[in-house]
Amino acid sequence: MGTGEVGQSLATGLVKAGHTVTLGSRTADNAAAAAWAADTGGRHGTFADAASSAELIVNATSGLVSVEALTAAGAENLADKVVVDVANPLDFSDGYPPKVATFEEGISLAEHIQRTFPDAHVVKTLCTVNNAVMVDPGRVPGDHNIFVSGDDRDAKKVASGLLGDLGWTSDQIIDLGGLPTARPIEQNILLWLVLSQALGTYDFNISVQRAG
């Protein structure tokens, strides 16, 4: 779900990994989605079209409208499915740098999605790297890590399997625990923005080194 750079990059990576992918958008005739489908052999349709036929849903919409987009997909089409949330809820209303929006009681977007759609199994991941690194972790040399947060253990296993299909190894994936751990993951985007300017590139990531 989502036809921007992140959505198209992930959709293409998943098609290359052998998955059947429907790129969902607000309207069935979305030009970007249609062009993507023509180029990749994937499918395109509305959010509801994509969600109803899916075994797993990836939310790559703009974070501030993710719940609206998922509502358009239909709660019944999300029930009992893994929803992998990669969105960052950036608020540019006061200009740059943006703020990271939080929701009721200061919860993360991922938690907000889970509360809104309690029958779904939400997993937060991939929001700490840019879209090119999401689907090609080898762009960053050496050891570096990606994080997974979620309340459902089986859903996290499914999401981790999807990460594996995109090239992330089991040693790179760190399970942070329950969905509240998505809060610091989402806030990390502010550090990411500063680092991208300081380094002059988007191709970087965080490495967690253990002592001993």
N, C-alpha and C positions, 0 to 999 in steps of 0.2 A: 504494500500500500504506500503510494507516493511516487510521483513521476519526476522528482528532482534528481540532482546528481547522485545522492545517496541511494535513492530507490532504484534508479536505473543501474547503478554500479552493482548493487547487491543482486538485483534480478538477473543481470548478465552473468555474474559469478555463479549463481545457483543454476542457471541453465547450463553453463559449461561443466558444472559438477554433475549433471545428469538429472536435475530436478525438472519437473513440469511446473512452469511459473506463469501466473497471470498477474500482470502489472495493473493494479487497481488505481482508479482516479475518480474524480467526482462525476464525470460524464463518460458515457460509453464511446464518444467520438473524440476523446482527448487526442490532439495531434501528436504530442510527444510520446504517449503510450502506443499509439498506432505505429509511429515510425520505429520505436524500439522493437515492437513485435515483428515488424517486417524485416528488421535487420538481424534478429536473433532466432526467429522461429518460435518465440514465446507467444503468449496470449495476452490480450488486454480486455478490459471491461470496467464497469463501475466498481466502487468499493464493495458493494453487495455481491456482484458477480464473482469477484476475486475471493471474497471470504467464504461464500457459500460452497464453492467447489474445493476449497483448500483443506489440507490436513494440518497445515501450520501457517500462521499469518505473521508477516514481518511488518511492523509499523515503522515506516520511514517517512512519515509525514512531518510537517513542521510541528514542533512540540506544543505550541500554543493552541493548535487546532486539532491535535491528535484525538482527543475524546470526541470532538464533533465528527471527525472522519470515521472513527470506529462506530459511532452511533449510526452513521449513514450505512456502514457495512452491515449493521443489524446485530443486536445482542444475541439473537438465536443462532447466528452464523459464527459467533465466537465461542459459544458454550462448549465446554469440554475440549477446547483446542488450546494448543500452546500459542501464545502471542509473544513474539520476540520484539521487544521495544528497543529500538536503537536511536530514538529521537532525543534531541536536546531542546528543552523548553526555553529558548533564548528570547528575551524581551528587549527590543531595540527602541522602545517608545521614548526613551530619554537619550537616544543616540548611541554612539560608540565610546567606550566598550559597553556591550549589553549587560543586562542583568540575567541571572538564571531564575526563572519564575519558580515559585513553590506554590503549593496548593493548600487546602484546608489543613490547619494544624502544622504547617510547615513541611508537609510530606512531599515526596518526589513525584514527578510525572508518572513513573511506573506504578507507584502505589495508588495514585489517583485513578489510573486506568483500571487497576485491579479492583478498587472500591466501586467503580462505576459499572464494571462488568465482572461481578463476583464468580460467575460460572466459568470464566476463562482462566487460563494458567499463565500469568504474565512472568516473563523473564527479561531482565535488563542486561544488555551487553552491547559491545562494539561502539558505544558512544564516546569512547576515549581516544579514538583514532580517526583519521580522515578516511573518506570512502575508498580511496585507492588501496590503502593499507588494510582496510576491512577485508577485501577480497584477495589480497596478495601480501600477506605478512612478510614475505621474503624481501619486499622492498626496503625493509629496515634490517640491516645486518645484525648478527649477534643475538643474544638472549633478550627477549622482551615479552611482555605479558598482556593478556586480555582478561577482563573480569566478568563474572557472571553473578547475578543476584536474583533470587526468587524464593518463593515460599514452598513450591512444589518440587520435591527432589527429582521425580521422574521427568517433569518438564525441563528441569535444568540439564538432565542427561540428554534429552532430545535436542535442546539448544546447543549443548556442547558438541553433539554429533554434527549439527549443521556447521558449527565453527570448524570442525575437522574437515568437512567437505570443502570449506573455503581455504584450507591450508594451515589452520592453526593446530599445533600439536597439543597433546594432552599436558605436556610439561609447561606449555605457555598459558594454559587456561587456569585461572585461580577462582575457585568458588568462594565468594565472600560471605555467603550465608543467606539469610532471609531478605525479603524485598526492601526493608528499611535501609539496607546497605547500598541501595541505589542512590540515596541522597548524596553521599560524597562523590560517587561516580559522576552524577550529573553536574555537580559543582566543579568538577575537574575541567570542564570546558573552558573556564576562565583562565586557568593555568595554560591550557593548550593554546589558546589564542595568543597569550603573551609569548610563549615559547616559539610559536610559528613565526612571529615577527622577529624575535631575537635570533633564531636560527636561519631565517630566510628560506624555509622549506616546510612543507606539510608532511614530508616523509620521515616521521620520527615516532617514537613510542616510549613508554615507561618500562623500565626493567626493575623487577623486585629481586634483590639479592639477599639470600639468607646467610647469616653467620654460621660458621662451623661446617 
